[in-house]
Structure formats: C-alpha cells, structure tokens
Amino acid sequence: MEFLKQVTQITNQQKALELLYSIIEITPSVKNAIAFATQAHQDQKRRSGEPYIVHPLLVSCIVAYFGGDEVMVCAALLHDVVEDTDFTLDDVRHNYGDDIASLVDGLTKIVAIRAEELPTSSSNEKLIAAALSFRKMLVTSIKDVRVLVVKLCDRLHNMLTLDALPPNKQRRISEETLVVYAPIAHRLGISSLKNELEDRSFYYIFPEEYRKINEYFLNHKQTIQLKLNAFIQKVKKNLIQAGMPEGDFQITSRIKRHYSIYLKMQRKGISIDEVLDLLAIRIISKNVLDCYKILGILHLQFKPIMSRFKDYIALPKENGYQTIHSTLFDDSAIFEVQIRTEDMHKSAEYGIAAHWKYKIGGNSTPNLNWLSKLQFQNNSVEEFYELVKNDLYREDIVVFSPDGDDYSLPKGAVVLDFAYAVHTEVGNRAKEAYVNNQKTSLLTALKNGDIVKIITAKETILRCSWADAVKTSRAKSQIRANCALRIKEIERKSAINIIATIFETNVEEIENFVEQNKLEESIYKATTDIAFLKDIKNRIKKNYSKAGFLAQIKMRILKLKELHFDNLVIHTNYAINQAVFDYCCHPKFGDEIIAFKTGSKAFVHHKLCDRAYLEIKKGVKMLYIDWLEDKLQTYTLIVALENQKGVLANFLQFLAKQDINVLSVDLGSQKSTYATHCKLRFESSIDDVKEVKALLGNSFKIIDVYAHKDAYNN
C-alpha cells in the first residue's frame, strides 16, 4: 500500500504534520490536540531515536486515512499521554470532553496491576498484564467500537517501526499482533488493515518462510504479470461482447498475500505452485444485478470449479464482507475471480471505517454481535484471554436453523456450539439434534450450509467434560459456569451433611446454625478444607456444651480421626474400615470426590455424579474425603520405537531430561520396523496424563499411557 510506504519513511514531526494536513481538515480540536500532545511528549524519544511525538502524529494519519472522525483523530494524538506522561485522564477530559476521554481511557494500557486483580495461579505476569489490558480494551469497545479502530492503527504503526526493537521483542509483539489484533481487524471487516498486520507479523515470526515466498514472486514476477494481463484481456473482451458497456466495470489484478499463501501451504501440505487461488482478478461493477450478470458470462466462457464457488453477496460474512468468489480454468492455469460493487469494495477494504469515510449503507455493515457475546465474567484473566483469542482467530462457516436463520460459527464448531449460538438456554437444555434431517450427536462437527435442529429437555443438562470439545467461547464459558454453580451447590449441601453426620443430628439443625452465624457464603469450604471443617465443628461444639451433662458426654466422641485407604484420606469420628468406589461414575485420581457413609463403609463418588447428587439432596450421611497428596505420579507407557541401534538409549535419555524416573522397562522381542511392545513404568511430578501425552507425543509414537492412581484401575 503506497500510503503505508509513505508513513514508514517519515521520521520527523514536520513531515508527519504535512501528511496529516493533507488527509483531513485540521479543526480547532485537532489543532489543540496536536499542541497538547507535542507539549506532553516534548522531551521523549522512541527507541529508534526519533522524537516520540512522531508516533501519535502518524497514528492519527493512519486513523484519518481509514475514515476516522475528529474524535478518533484526537484520541489517536492523545492515546499515549495518560500512560507515558505526567498528564492524567482528568486533564484530557477537562480539555477535550467525555467522548475523547472515553476513547483515550480505552486505549490506555494497564501498567500497575492491583494485587486483587491477579488470579491465583502461577501465570506469566506479562500474560496477565496483556490479558487485563486486552479485556479493558474490549469492554470499552462494546460502548464505542472506535476504540478498536484507533488501537489497530496504533498497532499498525508499531509494526511499521518494529525494526528498532531487539529480535525477542519483535517476535513477541508480532505474535500478539497475529493472534489478537489481525483477527480483530478481520472481525471489523477492515481487510487492508488485517492483511498488513498479518504480513508484517509473518515477516518477523517466520523470516525464512517469508523470504522463500518473496523470492518466488521476485523470480516469477514477469510470468505472473503476463498471465494476469492475458486473462484480464480475455475477461474484458468476453464481457464487452456479451453486452456489458466498458464503462460499467473495472478489472484489477491481485496476488495472494504472503501470510495467506503460507497458511494454505501449511494447511494442505502443498507447495506454492499448487496454491489454486495464487492469482486473482477483481471485477468491480456498478450494481448488484451486474455482479450476477458478469458471473453468468464468465461461467459460460470459462470452466468453473464449483466446489470453490462462494456467494457472499446473498449470504454476507459476519463482518459485512460481500463479494462473489469463483475459480476458473483458462489455458491450464487457474484464476480466482472476485466480483463486487464499488460500495462492497470500499466496505471490504475499510470495514466498519468505510461507513464513516464513505457513508455506506445497506447490508455491508459489519455485525458487531461478536463483541457483546465475548465472555467477560471469567474469574481468570488467562482463561478470558484464551477464550477470546479462540473466538477472534477463526475461519467462519455459516449454518442454518430449520426456519432459515443463518448463524456464523468457527470452522470445526460442533452442534452444541450452534445450540448456544441460538440461545444460552437452548445450549443448556439441548438433549438431541438433527443435522440435515439426520439424527446426530451434539458433538458432531458442522459443515458450511448444514441445517441444524435442536431438541431441548425441560432442565439444564450438565456436560462438564465437554468444555474442551466445543469451539466457541460462549459454549465453553457457559458449560464451565453451569458446572461451577452445580459444584458450589453440591459442596454447600455436602458440607451440611458432613457436619450433621459428625454430630448425629438432622440437617435442619445445622442449616439453622449456619444461618444464625452468617456462614451461608463460606460453609461450602468444609468439604475441601479440613482446618475449616474442624473450626466449624468446634464452634458448634461450644453451642452444644451449653445443653447440659448428657451433651457433654456426647462431645467426647467428636474428635476427628485421620484414616488412610490406599490413595484416599478420610477424616471422621466413626469407625470406617473400607473405602469403596461406587460403580456409577469412576472418578480418576485428582478428580473432585465426595463420600457417603453406609455402616462402616465409605462409598466414593465423583462430585458431579448425577446419582450422588440425588442422594446429597436427600441429606444422607456423608464423610470428609480427599486424595492423599503424592508429589510423584506413577504411569505405565506403551510406546512404539523403531527397531534400530541406540533408539531405546536415546528414548531413556530423553525421559531423563524431562525429569522422569523410569522404574521398569519391558522391550518387546518382535523383530520388525517397530518393536511393538516397549512397556515402561515411570514416576513423574506431572499429575495430568494429558500433559504427559503432549510431552512425549510430539517426539515418539505413543500407543497408550495411563496413571496408576486412576481409581477404577485399582
């Protein structure tokens, strides 16, 4: 883009001001903002050595170029004032009003993080800072989407000047740009911004791959241009011969972007020569009917690849994108053809900004529902970051309800994602589904154009293990929220039952004590915190001690004893001689568990077991139970190793580097390409079998791996 080349070459204030003056009319507010920003940043310099004021000036140029209004240009000029100078947001508000101050606030990064905002995890502090900043930006954007447009322009100028930073920072900023900012530009429909952010990030993250693609184009530049010119002339000739006036359309050529080529090569495992839509032309017509007329003429003259035909005019993308895509054969070459109107072209290039710059109306307005649907209520900012990135960084498919309503979902979305997209309650109560009139599982992956019907139950159906199987943040967070609510309810009722069991009294009496002592919000901890349970027991004991001599005798048998059963620990004042895993739910080591008292036995269930839930609600006798802590988890691994000299030694050396202690090795004797049964038993501090699989599976062919402490293996 010629404009961005111009921006990249500017390194002084005067040139930056000249560019800004050439793009927009300088109103009194803009003039004041320039003066204010210049004063605020007067002694500051960028890493490159140029005056800092050049950055906000050039960001405001980019904002103005992409259709930003006066408020956005002022916010761009002032976006670093609050963070990097002694001026405050109140100063901005006093001088420029609430509108500009609100945008500047949304653009200001979070530098100092209050302790109470930090999640209780061992997360990287930079990730937390980035996630908090990102969340603040998106929350502000729900009220005013202009925040995102200014932020994208700010990030684009940072990417244009990334050469001044050390390689590790170049890569970190590029990764964040590729995963967060480019997808936001896509969601806002600003393809020109999205493409620039992607390609510039790609250049720093995969420099060698970028160089290879760039060299291909340099080496084939003449051939590519000749092919495109010849095809354009054929298309033009066919359109004119079919009665289209030459002035009613214009044709431009387009070569696929570097990052898009790389993605396609990776996804399909092909070389650059095999990328079908490498060469493309774009035909811009005067109206929508002409788009379809042009399509008909081309399909009659050239052979189309119908599997690659897409009509985004009839069914616009969620970001407002409207264009007809068709792929045509011509003289053993393949060309992608895009057909759109002038308004569609402006909307595709500038997205939501086109509606400020060109006053475009109609169906091309980007759908901003994705912003309001993002889940902001998560306790963990890392989880929020992960969920939102998942929603932003995606290819879309369109599926339909039986009534013909269309829903945009990420590629790979399952039926349950669709149910949550329709309505939260439809997702919560979905019990069965039909895709294209065929009954199917709720975890069936959907394809573009599927018609989906959901049958619902009367009550919410918990599916706690499905959170990782769905794709959208809406479905993931709702499943997790439902399960968290159920767990809290179970823990509260279980705590009451455990305490009632200790005192051999009824549940109602303990409920009254909890209410009188204002323990409603904390009593659930008695199922997981033995110190808390003992404290509650002692407080109730004091109350009972006032009841007289008989009660005093009873108090003597209230001391909780610690009993061990294999890898379980039970704290109780009863004689329990056996812990049994019930048949219905099969909890694994580390899962949340509860225990019922039946005679002298403890029956162990998963905390989310449906059968156990019914018993808990009845107020049956329960015991405090937990897993015995063990720093080392024992695993059995079956791995296929090539039948070559030194392979086993290399494998054992790899395990030692991962701090894995091998207990025994049983190497299969079968002589073939693989020694099929190499069975190892080892200890590791990793307590999640998924992590073990991920650690080993990238380098070796894992047949099976399981933890010895899974309850149903014992």
C-alpha positions in Angstrom: 0.0 0.0 0.0 1.5 3.3 -1.2 0.2 5.3 1.8 1.9 3.0 4.3 5.2 3.2 2.4 4.9 7.0 2.9 4.2 6.6 6.6 7.2 4.3 7.1 9.6 6.8 5.6 8.6 9.7 7.9 10.8 10.2 10.9 10.3 13.8 11.8 7.5 15.9 13.2 7.2 18.4 10.3 6.8 15.6 7.7 4.2 13.8 9.9 2.2 17.1 10.3 2.3 17.7 6.5 0.9 14.2 5.9 -1.9 14.7 8.4 -2.8 18.2 7.0 -3.0 16.5 3.5 -5.5 13.9 4.7 -8.0 15.8 6.8 -9.2 19.3 7.6 -7.5 20.5 10.8 -10.3 21.6 13.1 -9.6 23.7 16.3 -9.9 20.5 18.4 -7.4 18.6 16.3 -5.0 21.6 16.3 -5.3 21.8 20.2 -4.7 18.1 20.5 -1.5 18.3 18.3 -0.2 21.1 20.5 -1.1 19.3 23.7 0.5 16.0 22.6 3.6 17.9 21.4 4.0 19.5 24.8 3.3 16.3 26.7 5.9 14.3 24.8 8.4 17.1 24.2 11.4 15.5 25.9 10.7 11.9 24.9 12.3 9.9 22.2 11.4 6.5 20.7 13.8 3.5 20.6 14.7 4.5 17.1 15.9 7.9 18.3 13.2 9.9 16.6 11.0 12.4 18.7 8.2 10.5 20.4 5.5 12.9 19.0 6.1 11.4 15.5 4.3 8.2 16.7 1.0 9.7 17.8 1.0 12.0 14.7 1.5 9.1 12.3 -1.1 7.0 14.2 -3.6 9.9 13.7 -2.6 9.9 10.0 -3.5 6.2 9.7 -6.7 6.7 11.6 -7.7 9.6 9.3 -6.8 7.6 6.2 -9.1 4.8 7.4 -12.0 7.1 7.8 -11.6 8.2 11.4 -13.7 11.2 12.6 -12.5 14.2 14.6 -12.9 12.4 17.9 -10.8 9.4 16.7 -8.0 11.6 15.3 -7.8 13.5 18.6 -7.8 10.2 20.6 -5.0 8.9 18.4 -3.0 12.1 19.1 -3.5 11.7 22.8 -3.5 7.9 23.2 -0.1 7.7 25.0 -0.4 10.9 27.0 -2.0 9.3 30.1 0.3 6.3 30.2 3.6 7.9 29.3 3.5 11.5 30.7 2.5 13.4 33.8 -0.9 14.3 32.4 -4.0 12.4 33.7 -7.2 11.3 32.2 -8.9 14.1 34.0 -6.7 16.6 32.2 -7.8 15.1 28.9 -11.5 15.1 30.0 -11.2 18.7 31.1 -9.7 19.9 27.8 -11.5 17.7 25.3 -14.7 16.4 26.9 -16.0 12.9 27.8 -16.1 11.5 24.2 -12.4 11.8 23.6 -11.5 11.0 27.2 -13.5 7.7 27.0 -11.6 6.7 23.8 -8.2 7.6 25.4 -9.2 5.6 28.5 -10.0 2.5 26.4 -6.6 2.9 24.6 -4.5 3.3 27.7 -2.7 0.2 28.8 -2.8 -1.2 32.3 0.6 -0.6 33.8 0.1 -1.1 37.6 -1.9 -4.2 38.3 -3.6 -4.3 41.7 -3.0 -7.4 43.7 -6.7 -8.3 44.0 -6.9 -8.4 40.2 -4.3 -11.1 39.8 -5.6 -14.7 39.5 -4.5 -17.3 42.0 -2.2 -19.1 39.5 1.4 -19.3 38.6 0.9 -17.5 35.3 3.4 -15.4 33.5 3.0 -11.8 34.7 3.3 -10.4 31.2 0.4 -12.6 30.0 -1.8 -11.3 32.9 -0.9 -7.7 32.1 -1.7 -8.3 28.4 -4.9 -10.0 29.2 -6.1 -7.3 31.6 -5.2 -4.6 29.1 -7.0 -6.6 26.3 -10.1 -7.1 28.4 -10.3 -3.4 29.3 -10.0 -2.5 25.6 -12.8 -4.9 24.6 -15.1 -3.9 27.4 -14.7 -0.2 26.4 -15.3 -1.2 22.7 -18.7 -2.6 23.5 -19.7 1.0 24.2 -17.7 2.5 21.4 -16.2 0.4 18.7 -14.0 3.3 17.5 -11.6 2.3 20.3 -10.7 -0.8 18.4 -10.1 1.0 15.1 -7.7 3.5 16.8 -6.0 0.7 18.6 -5.5 -1.2 15.3 -4.0 1.9 13.7 -1.7 2.3 16.7 -0.6 -1.3 16.4 0.0 -1.0 12.7 2.4 1.9 13.2 4.2 -0.1 15.8 4.6 -2.9 13.3 5.8 -0.5 10.7 8.6 0.7 13.0 9.4 -2.7 14.6 13.0 -2.8 13.2 14.2 -0.5 16.1 13.4 -3.2 18.7 15.6 -6.3 19.6 14.6 -9.6 18.0 12.9 -11.1 21.1 10.5 -8.1 21.3 9.9 -8.1 17.6 8.8 -11.7 17.8 6.6 -11.2 20.9 4.8 -8.2 19.5 4.4 -9.9 16.2 2.9 -13.0 17.8 0.4 -10.9 19.8 -0.5 -8.9 16.6 -1.1 -12.1 14.6 -3.2 -13.8 17.3 -5.2 -10.8 18.6 -5.1 -7.7 16.5 -5.2 -9.1 13.0 -8.3 -11.1 13.9 -10.0 -8.0 15.4 -9.3 -6.2 12.1 -10.9 -9.2 10.3 -14.0 -9.1 12.6 -14.4 -5.4 11.9 -14.1 -6.1 8.1 -11.0 -4.0 7.6 -9.2 -6.3 5.2 -6.5 -3.8 4.2 -5.5 -3.4 7.9 -5.8 -7.2 8.6 -3.6 -8.1 5.6 -0.9 -5.6 6.6 -0.8 -6.7 10.2 -0.6 -10.4 9.2 2.1 -10.0 6.6 4.3 -7.8 8.8 3.9 -10.2 11.7 4.7 -13.2 9.5 7.9 -11.4 8.4 9.2 -11.3 12.0 7.9 -14.7 13.2 8.8 -16.8 10.2 11.5 -14.8 8.4 12.8 -17.8 6.4 9.4 -18.8 5.1 8.6 -15.2 4.3 11.9 -14.9 2.3 11.1 -18.1 0.3 7.7 -16.8 -0.7 9.0 -13.4 -1.5 11.8 -14.9 -3.7 9.2 -16.9 -5.6 7.4 -13.8 -6.5 10.6 -11.9 -7.5 11.7 -14.8 -9.7 8.3 -15.3 -11.3 7.3 -11.6 -11.4 7.2 -11.3 -15.2 5.5 -14.7 -15.8 2.8 -13.9 -13.2 2.1 -10.4 -14.7 1.9 -11.7 -18.2 -0.6 -14.4 -17.1 -2.7 -11.9 -15.3 -2.7 -9.4 -18.1 -3.6 -12.0 -20.7 -6.5 -13.3 -18.5 -7.8 -9.8 -17.8 -7.9 -9.0 -21.6 -9.9 -12.2 -22.2 -12.4 -11.4 -19.5 -12.7 -7.8 -20.7 -13.3 -9.0 -24.2 -15.9 -11.5 -23.2 -17.8 -9.0 -21.0 -17.9 -6.4 -23.8 -19.0 -9.0 -26.4 -21.8 -10.1 -24.1 -23.2 -6.5 -24.0 -21.5 -5.1 -20.9 -20.5 -1.4 -21.6 -16.8 -0.9 -20.9 -17.5 2.0 -18.5 -19.8 -0.2 -16.3 -17.0 -2.3 -14.8 -13.3 -2.2 -14.0 -10.8 -5.0 -13.6 -7.8 -5.1 -11.3 -5.3 -8.0 -10.7 -4.5 -9.3 -7.2 -1.8 -11.7 -6.0 -2.5 -13.7 -2.8 -0.8 -12.2 0.3 2.3 -13.8 1.7 0.7 -15.0 5.0 -2.4 -16.4 3.3 -0.1 -18.4 1.0 1.9 -19.7 3.9 -1.3 -20.8 5.8 -2.7 -22.6 2.7 0.7 -24.4 2.2 0.8 -25.5 5.8 -2.9 -26.5 6.0 -2.9 -28.6 2.8 0.8 -29.7 2.8 1.3 -28.3 -0.7 4.0 -26.2 -2.5 3.4 -22.6 -3.6 2.9 -23.8 -7.2 -0.1 -25.8 -6.0 -1.9 -22.9 -4.4 -5.0 -22.6 -6.6 -6.0 -19.0 -5.8 -2.5 -17.6 -6.1 -3.5 -15.4 -9.0 -6.8 -13.5 -8.9 -8.6 -10.7 -10.6 -11.3 -8.4 -9.1 -14.2 -7.1 -11.1 -16.0 -4.0 -9.7 -19.4 -3.3 -11.2 -22.0 -0.6 -10.9 -24.7 -2.6 -9.2 -25.6 -5.9 -7.6 -27.5 -7.2 -10.7 -24.5 -6.6 -12.9 -22.4 -8.8 -10.5 -24.6 -11.7 -11.3 -24.7 -10.9 -15.0 -20.8 -10.9 -15.0 -20.8 -14.2 -13.1 -23.1 -15.8 -15.7 -21.0 -14.5 -18.6 -17.8 -15.9 -17.1 -19.2 -19.3 -16.2 -20.4 -19.6 -19.8 -17.0 -18.8 -21.2 -14.7 -20.4 -18.7 -14.9 -23.7 -16.8 -15.7 -23.0 -13.1 -14.5 -25.2 -10.2 -17.9 -25.3 -8.5 -16.6 -26.6 -5.1 -14.8 -23.3 -4.8 -17.8 -21.1 -5.7 -19.0 -18.8 -2.8 -21.7 -16.2 -3.0 -21.1 -13.8 -0.1 -23.5 -11.2 -1.7 -26.5 -13.3 -1.0 -25.0 -14.5 2.3 -22.6 -11.9 3.7 -19.9 -12.8 6.2 -20.5 -11.8 9.8 -18.1 -8.9 9.3 -20.2 -7.5 6.5 -18.0 -8.8 3.6 -19.9 -9.1 0.3 -18.3 -10.5 -2.8 -18.9 -13.4 -5.3 -15.9 -15.7 -5.4 -15.4 -18.1 -8.4 -12.4 -20.1 -9.5 -12.0 -20.5 -13.3 -9.8 -22.6 -15.6 -8.0 -20.8 -18.5 -5.3 -22.5 -20.7 -4.4 -24.9 -17.9 -4.0 -22.0 -15.5 -6.3 -21.3 -12.6 -7.6 -17.9 -11.5 -9.8 -16.7 -8.7 -12.3 -14.1 -9.7 -13.9 -11.8 -7.2 -17.0 -9.8 -8.3 -18.4 -6.9 -6.2 -19.9 -3.4 -6.4 -17.9 -0.2 -5.6 -19.6 0.1 -2.2 -18.8 -3.6 -1.4 -15.2 -2.9 -2.4 -14.9 0.1 -0.1 -16.6 -1.9 2.7 -14.2 -4.8 2.2 -11.1 -2.6 2.3 -12.1 -0.3 5.1 -14.7 -2.4 7.0 -16.6 -0.5 9.7 -14.5 2.6 8.9 -16.0 2.7 5.4 -19.3 3.7 7.0 -17.7 6.8 8.4 -15.5 7.6 5.4 -17.9 6.9 2.5 -21.3 6.9 4.3 -22.1 3.5 3.0 -25.4 1.9 4.0 -27.1 -1.4 3.1 -26.3 -4.9 4.1 -22.5 -4.4 4.2 -22.4 -3.1 7.8 -20.3 -5.4 9.9 -22.1 -7.4 12.6 -20.7 -6.4 15.9 -22.6 -9.0 17.9 -19.4 -10.9 18.5 -18.2 -8.1 20.7 -21.2 -8.3 23.1 -21.1 -12.1 23.0 -17.5 -12.2 24.3 -17.4 -13.6 27.8 -16.2 -11.0 30.4 -17.3 -12.7 33.6 -14.5 -15.3 33.9 -12.5 -15.2 37.2 -9.2 -16.0 35.4 -7.9 -13.4 33.0 -5.8 -16.1 31.3 -9.0 -18.1 30.6 -10.6 -14.9 29.3 -7.6 -14.4 27.0 -7.7 -17.9 25.7 -11.5 -17.9 25.1 -11.5 -14.6 23.3 -8.5 -15.5 21.1 -10.3 -18.6 20.2 -13.4 -16.6 19.1 -11.3 -14.0 17.2 -8.8 -16.2 15.4 -11.1 -18.4 13.3 -12.4 -19.2 9.9 -16.1 -19.0 9.7 -18.8 -21.3 8.4 -22.5 -20.5 8.1 -25.2 -22.9 9.3 -28.9 -22.6 9.3 -31.8 -23.2 11.7 -34.9 -25.0 10.2 -36.5 -21.6 9.8 -33.7 -20.4 7.6 -32.0 -18.1 10.1 -28.2 -18.2 9.5 -25.5 -18.4 12.2 -21.8 -17.8 11.8 -19.6 -20.3 13.7 -15.9 -21.1 13.7 -14.7 -23.8 11.4 -14.7 -27.1 13.4 -17.7 -26.0 15.6 -20.0 -28.7 16.8 -23.8 -29.0 17.1 -23.7 -27.8 20.7 -21.9 -24.6 19.6 -24.8 -23.9 17.3 -27.3 -24.5 20.2 -25.5 -21.9 22.3 -25.3 -19.5 19.4 -29.2 -19.7 19.1 -29.7 -19.1 22.8 -28.0 -19.9 26.1 -31.0 -21.9 27.3 -31.1 -23.9 24.1 -27.5 -24.9 24.7 -28.0 -25.6 28.4 -31.0 -27.9 27.7 -30.0 -29.4 24.3 -30.6 -33.2 24.5 -30.5 -34.3 20.9 -30.0 -32.9 17.4 -30.8 -33.3 13.7 -28.4 -32.2 11.0 -29.9 -32.1 7.5 -32.8 -34.2 8.9 -30.4 -36.9 10.2 -30.3 -37.6 14.0 -26.8 -37.0 15.2 -24.6 -36.4 18.3 -24.3 -33.0 19.9 -20.6 -33.2 19.3 -20.9 -33.7 15.5 -18.7 -31.2 13.6 -20.7 -28.9 11.4 -20.1 -28.1 7.7 -20.9 -25.0 5.8 -24.6 -24.9 4.8 -25.8 -27.5 7.3 -29.4 -27.2 8.6 -29.5 -27.9 12.3 -32.5 -28.7 14.6 -32.1 -28.9 18.4 -34.4 -30.8 20.7 -34.4 -29.5 24.3 -35.1 -31.0 27.7 -37.0 -29.3 30.5 -34.0 -28.9 32.7 -30.3 -27.9 32.2 -28.1 -30.9 31.3 -24.6 -30.7 32.8 -21.8 -31.7 30.4 -18.7 -30.7 32.3 -16.3 -32.9 30.3 -17.4 -31.3 27.1 -15.9 -27.8 27.6 -12.8 -28.7 25.6 -14.9 -30.3 22.8 -16.8 -27.2 21.8 -15.2 -24.3 19.9 -16.9 -21.0 20.8 -16.2 -19.0 24.0 -19.9 -18.8 24.6 -20.3 -22.5 24.8 -17.1 -23.1 26.7 -17.7 -20.5 29.3 -21.4 -21.4 29.8 -20.6 -25.1 30.3 -17.9 -24.2 32.8 -20.2 -21.7 34.6 -23.0 -24.3 34.8 -20.6 -26.8 36.3 -19.1 -24.3 38.8 -22.6 -23.5 40.0 -23.5 -27.1 40.4 -20.2 -27.8 42.3 -20.9 -24.9 44.7 -24.4 -26.2 45.4 -23.1 -29.8 45.9 -20.3 -28.5 48.2 -22.7 -26.5 50.3 -25.2 -29.4 50.7 -22.4 -31.9 51.3 -20.8 -29.7 54.0 -24.1 -29.5 55.8 -24.5 -33.3 55.5 -20.9 -34.0 56.7 -21.4 -31.8 59.8 -24.8 -33.3 60.6 -23.2 -36.7 60.3 -20.4 -35.8 62.8 -22.9 -34.6 65.4 -25.5 -37.3 64.6 -28.1 -34.6 64.2 -30.5 -33.6 61.5 -29.7 -31.4 58.6 -32.2 -28.7 59.6 -30.4 -28.0 62.9 -27.0 -27.5 61.1 -28.8 -25.3 58.5 -30.1 -23.1 61.4 -26.6 -22.8 62.9 -25.2 -21.8 59.5 -27.9 -19.1 59.0 -27.6 -17.7 62.6 -23.8 -17.4 62.2 -23.9 -15.9 58.7 -21.9 -18.8 57.2 -24.0 -19.2 54.1 -21.3 -17.9 51.7 -18.4 -19.9 53.2 -19.8 -23.2 54.6 -19.1 -25.0 51.2 -15.3 -24.9 52.2 -16.0 -27.6 54.8 -15.9 -30.2 52.0 -12.3 -29.3 50.9 -10.6 -27.6 53.8 -10.2 -29.8 56.8 -9.0 -26.9 59.0 -12.2 -25.0 58.2 -14.3 -28.1 59.0 -12.6 -28.6 62.4 -13.2 -24.9 63.2 -16.9 -25.2 62.4 -17.1 -28.4 64.4 -15.5 -26.6 67.5 -17.9 -23.7 67.2 -20.9 -26.0 67.1 -19.4 -28.0 70.0 -19.4 -24.9 72.2 -23.1 -24.3 71.4 -23.8 -27.9 72.3 -21.8 -27.8 75.5 -24.4 -25.4 77.0 -27.1 -28.1 76.6 -26.2 -29.9 79.8 -24.4 -33.0 81.2 -25.7 -35.6 78.6 -24.5 -33.4 75.8 -21.0 -33.1 77.5 -20.7 -36.9 77.4 -21.6 -36.9 73.7 -18.9 -34.3 73.0 -16.1 -36.8 73.9 -16.7 -38.8 70.7 -16.4 -35.8 68.4 -12.6 -35.9 67.7 -12.0 -36.5 64.0 -9.5 -39.3 63.2 -7.5 -39.4 60.0 -7.9 -42.7 58.2 -6.0 -43.8 55.1 -7.3 -46.2 52.4 -4.8 -46.7 49.5 -4.6 -43.2 48.0 -7.5 -41.7 50.0 -7.7 -40.0 53.3 -10.9 -39.7 55.4 -11.4 -37.5 58.5 -14.2 -38.9 60.7 -15.3 -39.6 64.2 -16.7 -43.0 63.1 -15.1 -46.4 62.7 -14.7 -46.7 58.9 -13.0 -49.9 57.8 -13.3 -49.7 54.0 -13.5 -47.1 51.2 -15.3 -48.4 48.0 -15.6 -46.7 44.6 -19.2 -47.0 43.5 -20.0 -48.4 40.1 -21.7 -45.3 38.5 -19.1 -42.6 38.0 -15.5 -43.9 38.1 -13.6 -40.9 39.5 -9.9 -40.7 38.5 -7.1 -39.7 40.8 -7.2 -35.9 41.3 -10.9 -35.6 40.4 -13.2 -33.9 42.9 -14.8 -36.5 45.1 -17.4 -37.0 47.9 -18.2 -40.0 50.1 -21.3 -41.4 51.7 -21.3 -43.3 54.9 -23.1 -46.7 54.9 -22.5 -48.7 58.0 -18.7 -48.9 58.4 -18.0 -48.3 54.7 -17.3 -45.1 52.7 -18.8 -45.1 49.2 -16.8 -42.7 47.0 -18.3 -40.8 44.0 -17.3 -38.1 41.6 -18.6 -34.8 42.9 -20.6 -34.3 39.7 -22.1 -37.8 39.7 -25.9 -37.5 38.9 -26.8 -40.4 41.2 -24.7 -39.0 44.0 -26.4 -35.6 43.5 -29.8 -37.1 44.2 -28.5 -38.7 47.4 -26.9 -35.4 48.6 -30.2 -33.6 48.2 -31.9 -36.2 50.5 -29.5 -35.2 53.3 -27.8 -38.7 53.7 -24.8 -39.3 55.9 -21.6 -38.1 54.4 -17.8 -38.1 55.3 -14.9 -35.7 54.6 -12.7 -37.3 52.0 -9.7 -36.3 49.9 -6.9 -37.7 47.9 -3.6 -38.4 49.6 -1.1 -35.9 48.4 1.7 -37.5 46.4 4.3 -35.4 44.6 5.1 -38.2 42.1 2.5 -39.9 39.9 3.2 -43.4 38.6 2.4 -44.1 34.9 2.6 -47.0 32.5 3.6 -46.1 29.0 3.4 -48.3 25.9 5.5 -46.8 23.0 6.4 -47.9 19.5 10.1 -47.5 18.9 11.9 -48.1 15.6 14.0 -51.3 15.6 17.3 -49.5 15.2 20.5 -49.5 17.3 20.6 -46.9 20.1 16.9 -46.0 19.8 16.0 -47.2 23.3 19.0 -45.5 24.8 18.0 -42.2 23.1 14.5 -42.6 24.4 15.6 -43.2 28.0 17.9 -40.2 27.8 15.0 -38.0 26.6 12.9 -39.2 29.6 15.8 -38.4 32.0 16.0 -34.8 30.6 12.3 -34.4 31.3 13.0 -35.4 35.0 11.1 -38.7 34.5 12.2 -41.6 36.7 12.0 -44.9 34.9 11.0 -47.8 37.2 11.0 -50.7 34.8 11.3 -51.4 31.0 9.9 -54.3 29.1 11.1 -54.3 25.5 9.2 -56.4 23.0 11.2 -59.1 21.3 9.4 -59.0 17.9 11.8 -58.1 15.1 10.1 -55.6 12.7 10.3 -52.0 11.7 8.9 -51.3 15.2 9.5 -53.2 18.4 5.8 -53.2 19.1 5.6 -53.6 22.9 8.1 -51.4 24.6 6.4 -51.0 28.0 7.7 -48.7 30.7 6.7 -47.8 34.2 7.9 -44.4 35.4 7.3 -41.7 38.0 6.8 -38.0 37.2 5.8 -34.8 39.1 3.3 -34.2 36.2 -0.1 -35.2 37.6 -2.1 -34.8 34.4 -2.0 -37.6 31.9 -2.8 -35.2 29.0 0.4 -33.2 29.8 2.4 -36.5 29.7 0.9 -37.3 26.3 1.6 -33.8 25.0 5.2 -34.0 26.3 6.0 -37.4 24.7 3.6 -37.5 21.7 5.5 -34.8 19.7 8.6 -36.9 19.5 7.5 -40.5 19.9 4.7 -42.8 18.7 2.7 -43.3 21.9 0.3 -46.4 21.9 -1.1 -45.8 25.4 -0.3 -44.0 28.7 -2.2 -44.1 31.9 -1.8 -43.2 35.5 -1.8 -45.9 38.1 -3.8 -43.9 40.6 -6.9 -43.7 38.5 -9.4 -45.1 40.9 -11.1 -47.5 38.6 -7.7 -49.1 37.6 -7.1 -50.1 41.3 
